[in-house]
Amino acid sequence: MKHRLTGLAILAFVMISLRAFAADTNTVSSNTVVTDKAPPTASAPSVVINNSDVCKSAASAAIQTQILGFASGITVTDDNCERLKLSRALYGMGMKVAAVAVLCQDARIFDGMMMAGTPCPYKGKIGSDAQKGWEDDPESAPEGTRLLKKKVVEENEPEETSE
């Protein structure tokens, strides 16, 4: 009889416990609208230039609308950086005149050399022979030089005569 009471007490406890747990559950319903469209995603490509000895820089961009997306990347070459590296390589091989000639392809260096009295090499000639060569053929000078082009303009201007 003692076991029956104990069994009944446990059964009553379990039943009461289940009711207590059942009372804690709530049912919540909500209406959500699900669409088939994923959000637009456009990601710009990564343009990686790992070598620091390359005279290039990179840029990338992307744009996305609800219908169409576009992404692109480019590399840009730095001509002045290449010119310096080429000149440095020639100088390292002992070709000093060739190294200066490569640098002289830049109008700023060309003008600086002329102003310093050490004209850039002209078709294998250096010094005063190069100076004469540049003066005789100013069209061979780099684009943007200020010294030889002005001299050509001054020579071609009509002279004023007094009457």
KAWOUR-V813237 format. One record per pair of residues at least 12 apart in sequence whose ideal C-beta (glycine too) atoms are under 6 Angstrom apart, sorted by sequence separation. I is the first residue (numbers start at 1). GAP is how many residues later the second one is. If there is no record, write none. Layout:
# KAWOUR-V813237
I GAP
I GAP
This chain:
# KAWOUR-V813237
87 12
119 12
122 12
47 13
60 13
138 14
45 15
59 15
87 15
119 15
44 16
86 16
87 16
104 16
44 17
58 17
44 18
43 19
56 19
57 19
42 20
101 20
56 21
42 22
55 23
40 24
97 24
45 26
47 26
55 26
42 27
44 27
55 27
45 28
42 29
110 32
114 33
111 34
107 35
110 35
111 35
111 36
105 37
107 37
107 38
